[in-house]
Amino acid sequence: MTDPIRIEEKHATGNLPEARKVPVKVPLFDDLSQPAFVALVNQLSYRRFAAGQQILREGEPGRSFFVIVEGRVRIWKQLEDGKDILLARLDEGAFFGEMALLSGAPRTANVSAEKDTELLELSDVVLQKLAREHPGVVSSLKNFYRQRLLSNVMAISPLFRDFDPAGRRQIIEKFRLRQASGGEVLIAEGKYSDGLYVVLHGGVTVSTSAKGAPVELARLREGDIFGEMSLLTRKPAGASVTAPSNALLLRLPRESFQELVVTHPQILELISELTEKRAAATRAVIEEQGIGSFV
């Protein structure tokens, strides 16, 4: 591995420069000239983490992202059954943490140092300045971001898990990206679902009305699907689905859903099994409140 280069940085409070290491190659910043790259690096905070130390936690707000100067990090999630799933390992020159910063949603994964690691931290304020001065860099960042979201959801969602990489890509190409703002109702109780949804980033809540008051049935997060019951039964949804904060979703239109379950019968089987599990999980609430079915 090529050793990081060092850039001398002058502090406003003194004349003695301090050398800070930066990775030789950062693909995200390929379009920057050397002077622009040096100027950017001098605006960033330098962070160090020991092997095994956790850097980011799932669910926390994110107001910055990080570039790896030296070391290696592990990106992982904890599934509902308590098991950890490895999403990626990143080395020098790679970056992480951009998802929460770009979307406004909480962080969707954990990041830990696999060995002693040194990072450059880029804040939201610096990113805004970078967007004004070098919009191409932010455009590249968004492209990386979208690809990571898709890779992550294909790894963790039961909808894609049983397919090989080529099969996953073929299925996911049928979906469309949908942004949801905080408080937005994605599926309204008593209305037909307009498609099958997969939570890409952020989360949604499922609720119904009982005796004039809303009752929460479930909280869904990255990789979870919803909207399937209305599509399968061709009846109005029995509950509402709302994004409590900014979220990104994949939506498969109603007509494409019918085609998908015909060409991929295993998906129909999976969705049917998921529906049964959800029904069992919400049975206690249903019996207590006397409410209808899940979406």
N, C-alpha and C positions, 0 to 999 in steps of 0.2 A: 504494500500500500504506500502511495506517495505521501511523504510527510507534509503536514499543513504548512502554509506559508505564514509569515508573521508580518503584521502591519503595525507601524508605529502610530500611536494615538497620543495627541497632546491634550491634557486636561486644562480646563479653563482656569483652574486654581493654581497652576504651576507651569513651568517651562520644561520639565523633564518628561520626555515621551515614554509611554508604556507600550511594550510590544504585546499584541494580542494575536492569537493564532486564528486562522481561517482556513477552511478546506480549499484545496487547489481547484477542485471542480465542483461547482454547484449548478446542475442543469437548469434550475429555475431562473438563475441570473445570467444565463448565456448571452442574452441580448444587451446586457449592460457593458459599457466601456470600462476599462480598468479604473480610471478616475471615479466614475460613478459608482462602481462596486466598492472601492475603498471608502468613498463618502458614506455609502449605505452602511457598511460594516461599522464605521465609527459612531453610528447612531444606535447600535444594538447593544443589549445587555449580554454579559458573558456569564454563563451558568455552569457549575460543575456538580456532577452527581456520582456517587460511589456505586460500585457494582451491587445490584440488588435493590437499590433505592428507587422508590416509585416517583415518577416525574409528574404524571397527570393521572387524575382519577375520573372515571366515568361519572357523569351527572353534574360535574362542576361547571360553572360558567367559564367560557374561554374568551380571553381578550388578547391573546397573542399566539404566535406559532414559533417553531424552533427549527434551526438548521444544525445538523450534527457536524461538529468540527473534528472530534475524535471519539472513538468508542463505537458502541452498538446499542440499540434499544430494541425492546420487544413490545409489540402492540397486541393487546389481548382484551377479550371480553369475558365476563362471567355469565353463563347462560342461566335460565331459570332453574335448571336442575342442580345448580351449584358447580357445574363443571366449567373449567376455563377452556376457551378456544383461541388458538393463536391466529392472529390475522396477518401479521407481517413481522419481519426483522429488518431493521434499517441500519445502514452503515454511514460512514463519512460522506458528506455532500448531500445526503437525503434530508428531507424535512418532514415535520409532522405537526399536528395541532391546528391545521388550517381549517378543518371542517367547522368547528364551533365558531371560529372567528368570522368565516364567510357567511354562515347561515344564521347566526344569532341564537342557535339552539345550544343546549348544554353539550358538554363533551360526551362522545358516544363510545369511548373505549378508554382502557387504561394503558399507560406507557411506563415501562420500567427500564432501568439501565441494566444491560446484561453484563457489562464490564465498566470500569471507570470511564465516564463519558463527559465530554465538554460540549456545550451548546451555545449558539447565538440565539437570543430571544428577540423576535420582531413583534412589536406591539401594534395595536390597532391604529394608534396615532401615526406611527411610521408607515404602516400599510396605506393609510389614506394619502399621505404625502407621496409615497411611491406610485400610487394610482394616478396622481396628477402629473407627475414628472415622467413616469415610464409606464404608460398604460399596458404595454405589451407584456410586462412581467406579471401584472395582475391577471391578464387574460390567460397566460400560461398556468398560473396558480389555479384558476377556476377550472381549467381543463384537467389538471392533475386531480383536483378535488372531486370532480364528477366521476372520473375513472376509479378513484379509491372508494367512493360510495358504492358504486356498482360491484366492485370486487368484494367489498365487505358484506354486502347484502346477499350476494350469491353464495358466500361462505357460511352465513349464519341462518338464512331463511330456510325453513323446511320445504318451501315451494321449489327451491333449486338444488337442495343438498344432494338428492339422489341421482342427479344427472352429471355426466362428464363435462369438462369445461366447454366443449363445443356445443353440447346440448343446452347448457346454461345460457350461453350467448344467444343461441337461436331463440330461446324463450324470452329472454329479457329485451330483445330487440322489438318485441311486439308491444312493450309497455311505453308509456309516455311520462315524462317528468312533470310533476305538479307541485307547485309551491303553495304552502298554506300559512296564513298569518295567524297570530295568536287570537283565539276566540272564534275562528272560522268553523262553521258547521259543514262537515264534509258529506255526511249522510244524515238526513233528517228522518226521525221516526215517523212512520206513516207514508213515507215517500219511497219511490223505487231507487235502488242504488244505480249509479251511472257506470259502475265498473268494479273490477276487483282491484283492491289497493294493497300495496306493500309499503310499510314504513321504511323509508330510506335513511332519514336523519331526524332526530327529535322523538316525539311521542304523541299519542292521541288517547283520549278517554272515551269509553263506551258507556252510555247512560240511557236510562228510560224514565218515563214519568209514572209515578205511582201515587194515587190519591192527591194529584196536583203538585207533587214535589219531585224533583229529579233524584234518581237513585243511581249511583255509579256501579256499573257491573264489572268493568275491567279497565286496566291501563295497558296499552300496547306500545311496544318500543321497536327499535330497529329490527327488521326481518319479519315482524309479525304481519299478518294479512287480515283484511276485513272487507266487508261488502259482499262476501260470497253467498250468504244465506238468501238474500233477496234475488241474487242471480240464479241460484239453484232452484228456488221455489217459484220464481217469477211472481213474487208477491211483494208488497211494500215492506220496508225494513221494520223490524220490531224494536229497534233502538236507534239512538242518535250517536254519531261519532264526531267528536270535536277536537280540534288542535288547541290545547291550552296555551301553547307558545309557538313560535315559528317552527315549521317542520317542512321537510322535503319528502315527497311520496312518489311512488311509481303507480301509474293507473293503467289498467288494461281495460279498454272500452268494452261495453256490454257485448257488442257483436263479436269482438275478438275473443272474448271469454268462451262463448259457445263453440267457436272453432278450436280453441286450445284444448278444451276437455274432450273433444272428439278425436283430435290427433294425438293427444297425450292422456290416455285414460288413467294413468297412474296419478296424474294431478287431481282428477276427479275423486279418486279413491282417497288421496291425502286430504283433500278439502273436506270430504265427508267425515273422515276420522277426526279431523280437527274440530268440526262442528259438534260432534258427539262429546269430545273432551270439554269444549267450552260450555256445552249444555250442563254437563255434570258439575263443572266448576261454579256455575251460577245458580244451580238448583236451590241451594239454601236461600239465596236472596229472592229467587222467584217465589218459593213457598212462603217466605216471610212477608213479602210485599204484595204477592198476587199480581206479578207483572208478566209481560210477554216474553218473547224469545230474543235471542241474540241476533245481531245483524247477520 
